[in-house]
Amino acid sequence: MKFWNDYPLLRILLPLIIGILLAFYYPNIILPFWSLFILTTILLFWAFRPLSLRKFSIRIIGGIVISLLFLLIGNQLTEVKTEKYNHLHYSNHDSVSHLIIRINSPLTEKRKSFKATGLVIGGFQENDTNAIKLQGKILIYFEKVNFIKMDYGDEILIAADKLQAIRNLGNPNEFDFTSYLKKQNIHHHVFLTKTDWITTNHQSPNLIKLWSLNTRNHLLKLLENMELGDSEFGVASALLLGYDEYLDPDLRQKYAGSGAMHILCVSGLHVGIIFMIFNVLFAPLRKTKYGSYLNSLLIITLIWLYALITGLSPSVFRSTTMFSFIIIGSLINRKTSTYNSLAASAVVLLINDPFLIFQIGFQLSYLAVLAILFIQPPLSKLYYFKNGFLTKTKDLIAVSIAAQIGTFPLAIYYFHQFPNYFILTNLIVIPLSFAILLSGFATIFIHALPFLKSILGLLSQKILYWLLFILNSSIGFINQMPYAVSRNLYFTFWDTLLVYFLILFLILALMYKKAKILIVFLSIAIILMVSNAYLRMEDYEKEFFIIYHVPKASLVEWSTSNKSQVIMDTSLFNSQNYERYLYESQLYRRIDHTEYLTFDSIYSSSCINFDGRLIFILDKSLQIPENAIHLNYLYLRNNPKISLHQLSNKLSFDTIIMDGSNKYWNVHKWKMECDSLRIPYFDTKEKGAFMIENSF
C-alpha cells in the first residue's frame, strides 16, 4: 500500500489507460454511462462515511471505487471521442452527394501529390441546396499537375463518391495503416485532380493555430534566406522549428541509423533544453521573495511560446504539457512530485485525446522520461569525479543509457533496429543541439531586425552553419562506423512486454538485492528464451508460397525454413521497391537468405510445383500448354489476353488467382466468367496476399 500512497496519481492513470484500451479493442462491451453516476454516488458516500467505517483495513474499498471510476471515464471518453459513433459523422449519411471540407493542416509535399488533413464540416443531399452539418476527418491528396495553392482554413466542395475507404494491401505482417489512421479518427481518403474540387470559402477555425503556422512559416522563410546549404537548412528547420519536410531521405536515414533521429522532431529534448536555458537565465529571480513562483510562471509561458512558434505539433504539445506539470510539481517541492507530475500530465493529455495512448511518440516520450527519473540517479552515483567536465559527461552518459534502456524494447518492436553507438551519438548531438538552439534563435532574432544585420548577422549565420555542418558530419561519420546499427531485429508484442518486465525486475534486484526478485527475473528470462526457441523451431518446420498484392506489379515468394526465393516484375526489381512489401513478412518468418529473380528468367518453367500442388503462371508473354493437364491454381498476371471459357476447354483448374498487375476491367471480366463457370477465384486487391502454408 505504501507504493500507492506515494504515487496516488498512478491510481488514476493506470485504470484510465485500461478503460481506453478496453473501449478501443472491445467496442462491443462499452460500459453503460449510468454506471458513472452509481460509482460517483458510492465515492461521495465513502468520502463522507461515518467515523465508525473509517478503519484503515477497509480503506482499500475507496481505492477500488476510484480505480473503477477512472476505468469507466477512460471507457466513456474513448466512445465519445470516436467520431464514427457520432450521428453527424459523414459516413452515417449515405444520402449526401457532396461534402464541404476544410483544410485542417499545412500541406506536405509528396512525390506525386500534396497531402493534407481535411475536416468535413457539412454536405449537400441530392437535389437539396441547403447544407447540413457534418463531422469527420479525412486524408486529402491533391494532384501536383496544375495544382492551385491551398492554405490552412480553405474550404472546398467535392463529390462524396470520391471518398475511398482506407484499406491495407493485405500482405502478411505489413504495417497496419488502416488501424494507424483509425486511431486518429481517419477512415477515408480521397485523391483530387484539378477538376474534382472547387474552393468555396476560407475560414480559420483556430486563430491560435493559424498564428502558430504563420509564425513558423515566416521563421522558415528567414532561415531559407540565410543560404545555409540544403542539408544544413533541412536540419535547422527540423531541429529549431519542428518542420522536417526539407530533410533529404538519405540524411534522415543517417540520423535514424546513428540513433539521433530524436533531435529532428521537436519533442521533450528540445523543450528540456529551452527549459534549462531559461532556468539559468532566470536564476537570480529565485532569490527574491516570490521569485520561485515568478520563475516557474515565466518558464512555462516561454516554453508554450516555443511550442506555438514550432507549429504546435502533437509531439510539441505533449512535451510542453509534460514539462509544465513537472515544473509545477517541482514548485510544490515534494519528494515524489516528479512521478506524480508525470502521471498528471499523462492523465490530462489522455482525457483531452484518449487516442494519444496509441501514438509511438507518446509511448517513447513517457518511457524515456520515466527511465531517466528512475535509472539515471543510481547510474550517476556509480562513479564520482572531482572534475566538473567529467562529472557532466558522466551524467550525460547516464541519461543516455537510462533513456535507451527505457525505449529500446519499444524501438525494436516498431523499427527493428538498434543504434550501437548511441552513447557516442548523444555525447555529440546533445551539446551540439543545445548550441544550435541558442545560435539558431539568436540568428533568427538578428535577421528579423534589419538594424542588427551586417557584420553581427553574418557572424551569427556562419556560426549556425558550422555548428550544423559539424553535426551532420558527425552523424555521417558515426553512421559509417563498423556495426553502427543492428538491423532486422524482431520483437513480438509479448516479447516486448516480457523484456520490460526483465528490465524492471533486474533493476529491482540490483537495488534491493533480494533473492525472490532475482528468481522472478530469471523465470521471465527462461520464459522469453523458451518461447523464442519454440517459435524459431516452428518457423524452420514450415514452408510458404505467397502471391503478394502489389499495385500494378507482381511479386511471388516461396520459402522453406529460413531461405526464400522471390520472383518479381523487372520494373519492381530495378526500382528496388520490393523491400517495402517483403520486409515485415520475412522478418516475422526469420528469413536469413533470399534469392531474387524476375519473371523473365522463369518463362521456360512457368509451372510451379509447391508440395504437390501445381500453380501455372499465365501472362501475356506465355503460351498456354498444349497438353491437357489439371492445375490446382491458375495464376493470372500482367493482363493475359485470354477467355476463361475457351481456356477451360484446354485446361482444368481448381482456383484462379488474380494479382494487382492486372487492369480493373480484365479482372472484372474474369470474375464474371468464373461465376458463370462456377470456378472459385481469388483477387488479391480484395482479399490481400494469397498464401499457402505447409508444415513438414
N, C-alpha and C positions, 0 to 999 in steps of 0.2 A: 504493500500500500504506500510505502514511503516514496517509491518512484512516481506513482500517480499524484501524490501530494506535491512533489517538487515540480512536476510538469503538467499542471492541470489542463493546459490548452491542447495537449495531446488527446485528452479525453473527449475533446470536441472534434479535433481534426480527423482522427482515425475512423470513428463511426461515420463522419461526413463523407469521407472517401469511399467507405464500404457502401453507403447509400447510393452514391453516384454510380459506382461500378455495377451494383445490382440493377439500377434503373436502365443502364445502357445495355448490358449484356442479357438481362432478363426482363424485357419491356412488358411481358405478359403478366408479370406479378408486381405491377406498380401498386404500392400500398395505398389504401384509401386516405383521402385528405382529412376526413373527420378524425382519424386516429391521432393527428397532430393535436387536436383540441383535447382529446382524452389524456394524452401524455402531459400536455401543458397543465391541465387541471390537477393531475396527480402530482406534478412537480411543485405547483403552488401549495397544494395541501401539505406536501412533505417539507417545504421550506418553512411553513408556519405551523408545523405539527406541535402538539403539546409537549411539555418538558419530559413527561413520562416516557415518550417514544424516542427521545434524543439520546439513545445509547450508542456508543461507538461501534458496538458489534453489529448494528444494523444500518450503519451509515452507507454501506455498500448499495443499499436499495436506491438511495438518491443518485449514486453514480450510474447505476444501471438505467434508471429512468432518463438521465441526461444523455447517456450514450444512445439509447433508443430514439430519443427526441431528435438528435442531430443526424442519426441514420435516416429517419423519416424526412428531415429537412433536405438532406442530400438527394434522397429518392424523389421527392416532390419537385425540387428545383430543377433536376435533370429533365423531368417530364415537362415542366413549364417552359424550359429553355430549348426543348426540342421543337424547332419551329414547324416541322412537318405535322405535329399533332394539332397545331392551331388551325381553326376552320378558315382563317384568312390566307393560309398558305396557298400559293398559286397551283400546287399540284392537286389540291382538293376542289378545283373549279375546272371541270372538263369543258364547260361551255364557253370559256374565254378564248377568243380568237387572236387578240393582240395584247401584248404586255408593255407596260411603261416601266422602264428600268433606269435606275440612277447609278452612275458610275461611282463606286464606293471606295476606290483605292487608286493610287497612281498607276499609270500604265507601265508595264515592264516589257521590254523588247525581247522577243524570241526569234528563232531563225527565220520563220515564215509568217510570223504574226505578232500582234501586240496583245498582251494579256492583261485583264483587269477583273476585279470582283464587282459584280453588279447586284444591286438591291432592287428587287421587284417592289414597286410602290403602288401599282394599280394595273387595271386592264379593262379591255372592252369586250363585251359579249357580242356575238353575231347579230348584226343589224341593230345595234344599240350605240348611240352616240354619247351616252353618259358613262363616264369611267366609274368602276367600282374599286374599292380599296382592297389591295392585296399585299402580301408579305412574302419574304423568302429571298435567299441568296443564290446566285448562280455564277459560274465562271464564264467569262466572255473572251473570245479570241477574235480580234479584228484582222482581216486580211491586210497584208502590207501594201498590196498594189493599190495605188490611188487613195491611200489612207488619209482621212481628214483628222487632224489632231483633236483628241478628246482630253478633257480635264476632269478632275475630281468634282463631282456635283452635276455634271452634264446629264441630261435625261434624254433617253432615246425610246423610240417605238419600234417593236419588232413583232413578227408573226409568232404566235405561241407554238405553232407546229415546227418551228426551227429548233426548239429545245430537244436535246438528246440526253437520255439518262446516262449517268456516268457508270461505266462498266469496266471491270478488269478485262485483260485479254484472256484470262482463264488458263494461263500457263502454270505449271506446278511450282509452288513456293515463291511465286512472284510477289513483289511489293503490292500490298492490298491498297491500291489507290482509292477504290470506292469507299472503304472503311475510313481511310485517312481524311477524305473530304466530308464524309458523313459526320465525323467528329467535329467538323467546322460548320455543320448545318448546311452543307452544299450537296445537292443531289443531282443537278443537271448542269450541262454546259452547252454552249452554242458557238458556232463558227459563223461569223458575219462577213460577207463581202460588202462592197460599197453600196450595192442596191438593196441590201437586206434590212437596212435601218434608216431612220430619219431622226434628226435632232428635234426635240420638242420644247425643251426648256433647260434652264440652268438654275439650280438651287443648291446652296451649300448647306447640307443638313447639320453639320457640326462645325461651327465657326472656329473652335479651338483647334480641331484637326486641320481645317483649311489654313489657318495661320501657321500651324506647325509645318505643313507640307510646303507652303510658300516660302517660309523662312529657310527650310532645308534646301530648297531649290535655289534660292538666292545665294546661300553659302556654297553650294556645289558650283555655281557659276563663278564665284570668286576663286575657288580652288582651281577650276579649269583655266582661268585666265592667268594663273601663275606659271603655266607651262612647265609642270614638274616632270613630264615624261609619262608615258602610258601606264607602265607598271606602278610607278610611284603615285600617280593620280588615282589609280584604281584602289590601292591600299589605303591612301589618305581618305578617300571618300567612304570606304567601309569602316576604317578604324575611328575616324573623327565623327562621322555623321550617320553611320549605320546603313549606308547605301552601297550595296555590293554588286550592282548591275554592271559596273565598269570593270569588274575583275576579269582578267583573262582566265579561261578554263585551266590552262596549264599551270598558271601561278596559283590558282585556287587549289589544285591538286597537290602542289608542293607544300602549301600550308597545311593541308589535311594530312599529308604523309609525315610531316615533321611534328605533328601534334600541336600546331599553332593556330588551328582554324578558329579557336575561340576568340582570338583577338580581332577577327574580321567581321564579327557581328557584335554590335554594341550590346553588352549584357552586364552581368554582375562585375566582371573585371574592370570595365570602363567606369561604371558607376562607383565602384570601390576606389579607383584612382582619383576620380573627381572628389569623392568624399575625403580622401587623405589630403589632397591639395588644399581644400578649403578648411579642413580641420587644423592644418598647420598655420594657415594664414590668419584664422580667427582665434588662435590660441590665447592671445592677450585678453580677449573678451572674457574668458573663463575665470579670470582673476577678479572680475567685478562682482557686485552683489547678485545680480540676476544674469550674469554672463553665460552660465551653462545653458539656461533656457533660450537666451538670445542666440547663442552659438548654434544650438540644435535647430532652432527655427530658420536661421539663415541657411544652414547647410541643406535642410530639407527643401527649402524654397529653390535653392540653386540647382540641386540635383534634379528636381522636377522641371526646372527651366531647361536643363541639359536634355532631359527626356523629350521635351517639346521640340527643341531645335533639331533633334535627330529623327523627327517624324513620328514620335510616339508609337513605335512599332511594339508588337506584343512582348518581345523579349525585353525591351527597354522599360515598358510599363511594369512588367513583372519584377525586374531587378530593382527599379526605383521604389516600388511598393515594399519590397523585402527590406531594403536598406532604411526606408523611412521607419518601419517598425523596429528595426534593430537600434536605430538612433534614439527613438522614444524609449525603448527598453533600457538602453544604457543610461539614459537620463534618470530613470527610476532607480538605477543602481542596485539592483538585486542580483544575488548570486546566479540564479537560474533564469534571469530575464532574457538572455540571448536566445536560448532554446524556445522559450515561450513566445518571444517576439517573432522568431522564425515561423513557429506554428500559427501565430495570429495572422501574419501576412498571408500565409497559405490559405487560411480559413476565409479571409476577406476576398482574395482572388478567386477562390472556388465558388463562393457564394455569388460573386459577380458573374462568373463564367465557369460552370461545372466541367465543361469540356476541356479546360486547361490541363486537367489531370492526364490527358492522353497526349499532350504535346511533349515531344522529345526535349525541347529546350527547358520546359518547366521541370521535368524529371531530373535532368542533368544539373540544372542550377541548384535545386534544393539538396540534391545528394552531395554535390561538391561543397556547398556551404556547410552542410551538416557534418561531412567528413572532416573539413578543416577545423570546425569547432571542437570535434570530438578527438581527432587523431593528432592534429598538429601540436598542441601543447606538450603531450608526453614525448613526442618525437624531438621537439626542440630542447627538452631537458636532458636528452641522452648525452649531449656534449656541451661543454662550456668553453667559450673563448673570451679572453680578455680584450682582444682586438675587436673594435666596433664593426669594421668591414666584414670580418669573418663571421661575426655574430649575425649580421644582416643576411649574409649569404647562406648561413646555416638555416635561418628562419625561412628564407625563400625556398630552399630545397625542401624543408619540412612541409611547407604549404603545398608545393608541387606534388610531393609524394602523397600527402593526405588527400588532395583533390583527385589524384589519379586512382587511388585506392577506392574512393567513393564512387567513381564514374566508370572505371574500365569494364566491369561486367556488362553494364548497360550499353556502353560504346561498342563492345564486341557483338552484343545481341543485335544492335541496329546496323553497325557499319562494318563489322567483320575484320577489323584491323586494329593494331596496337602500335603506337609510336614508341620505339625502343629507347630513343634518346630524349624523352620528354623532359627530363631534368635539365639537360643541356639547353634544350629549346626554351624552357621557361626562364632559365638564368639569363638568357639573351633577350627574349621578346618582352618580358615584363618590364625590366628597366627601360628598354627602348620604347615600349608603348607609353610609359609614363612620360618620357622625354618628348615623344611625338605629340601626345595630347597637349602638353604645355606649349611646345613650339608651334603646333598647328593652330591652336586657338589664338595664340599671340599673333601669329602671321595673319590669320583671318581678320583679327581686330585692326591690325595695322593697315591692311589693304582695304578695309571697309571705310577708313577715314583718310580721305585724299591728302590732307595736310601732313599726315605721318608717313607718307610714302617716301620715295627717293632712296637714299642710302640705307635707312633703317628697314624699309620694306624689302629691299633687295637682299640685305644681310639675313633677315628672318626667313626669307624664301629659300636661300641657299642652305641655311641650317636645316630647315624642314626637309629639303630634297636629299641632303646627305644622310640624315637620320633614316629616311625611308629607303634610300639606296642600301645602306648598311643592313637594315632589317631584311630586305628582300634577298640580298646577297648571302646573309647568314642562313636564312631559311633554305635557299638553294643549296648551300654547302652541306647543311645537315641532311637534307633530303637525298643527297648523292653519296652520303657515307654508307659503307657496307652494313647491311642488315638494319637500315634505318627504320623500316616498317615491317612488322609481322602481318602478312596478309592471309586471306582465306581462313580466318578463324571463325568458328561457328559455335554459338550457344543457343540452345532451345530456351523457351521461356522458363522451364523448370530448372535447367542448368543455371540460368541467371539468378533465379531465386535461391538455389542451393549455394551458389558462390557467395551471395550476400550474407547468407547465414554463416558460411565458413568464416568470412571476414569478421563478422560480429563476434562469433564465439572465440576466434583466435585472439582478438583484441581483449576480450573479457578475460580469457585465460592468462594472457600476459599481465594484465592489470591486477587481477585478484589472486592469481596463482593457486587456483582450486582444481583438484583432480576431476570433480564432477563436470566442470565446464570443459576441461580438456577431453573428457570422454565423449561429450556431446559433439565437440569439434571433430574428433576422429570418426565418430559414427556418420556424420554428414559427409565427410571426405570419402568414406568407404561407399556410401550410397551413390555419390556422384561418380566415382570410378567404376563401380559395378554397372550402373545404368548406361554409362557411355560405352563400356566394353561390350555390353549386350547389344546396344544399337549398332555398334561397329560390326559385330559378328552377323547381325541380322542383315545389314546392308551388303555384306560380302556374299550372302546367300540369295541375293535377288538379281534379276535382270529386267531391264525396262526397254520398251520400244515406245518412243514418244514422237508424235507429229505436233509440233508447236503451232500456235496461232501467231503468225507474223503478218501484219498488214502489207499486202502487195508483194509478198515473198513466201518462200518455202524453207522450212527448217526441220530436219528429221534427226533424231538421235536414238541409238540403241547402246545400252551399257550392260556390262557384266562385271560384278564385284566393283572394283574401283577404277575400271577402264571404260572409256567411252569412245564411240565413233559418231561423228556428226557429218551430215550431208546438207548442203545449203545451195541457194542460188549463187551464181558467180558474183552478182552485184552486191549481195549481202556479205559475201566473203571479202570482196575488195574494199568495202567500206568499213569492215571490222565492226559492224553494228550488231553482230550476232550475240556479243557478250552480254548485252542487257537482257536478253531472253534466257540465256543458259545459266548465268552466274549463280543465282539463288538456288536453282534446281540442282545443279551439280554440287554446290556447296553442301546442300542438305543431304545428298546421297554420297558425299565424301569421295567425289571423283578426283583422282590424282593425276590421271593421264588421259588426254583427249587427242584423237586423230581427226583432222578436219579435211573434208572432201567437198567437191562440188558435184552437182548433178551431171555436169558434162563428163565427169570421169567415170560414171557408173552406167552410162547408157547401154553398154554391152550386157549388163546384168541388172536389169531393172526389176527383177522379181526377187524379193527378199523372203527368205525362209526364217521366221522367228519362232523357235520352239515348235516346229511342225506346222505353223500357220503361214500360208502363202499370202504375201502382200505385193500386189503388182502396181508399180508406179507408172501412171499414164499421163503424159503431157503432149503438147502439140508437136514435139520433136520425135516422139516414139511411135513405132508401128505396133499395131495390135497383133499378138501372136497368132499364127495360122493354125497351130494345133489346138484342138479343144482341150481346155484344162479347167479345173474347178479352183476358184480363188476364194480364200476366206475374206480378203479385203481388196477392193479396187480403190486405189488412191489417185484421185484426180487433182492435178496441179497445173498451173500455168496455162489454163484455158484451152484444153484439147478440143478440137472441132469434131465432136462425136455426138451420136444419138444413142442413148441408152437402150432404146427399143431395138435398134439394129445390132448394137453390141451384145445384147442378151442372147441373140441367136448364135453367136460365136463363142461367147464365154459365159460361164456361170459363176456368180459371186454372191456371198452371203451379205456383205455390207459395203456401202460406198462411203468413202471419206473425201470431203472437200475442204481444202485449206484456204488461207487468206490470200493466196496468189491469184485466185480466180475472180473474175469480174462478177458483179452482182447479178446481172441478167443471165449469165451462164449458170450460176448456182441456182437461181430461181427456176430455170428451165429443167435442170437435172432433178430438182426436188419434185416437180410436177410429174416427171417421168417415173421417178422412184415410187411415188404414190400410186400411179396407175399400174405399175408392175409389182407393187407390194414388196418392194425391196427396202430394207432399213437403210437409213443414211445418217451420216454424222457430219455436221457443219461446224468447223472449229470457230467460226465467227460467233455462232450462237452458243455453243457448249464449251468453248475453250479447247485446250490441247486434248488430242486423242492419245490415250496411254494404255499400254498392255503391260501388266506386271506379273512376273513369274517367280516362284521360289524353287530352288533346286537343292 
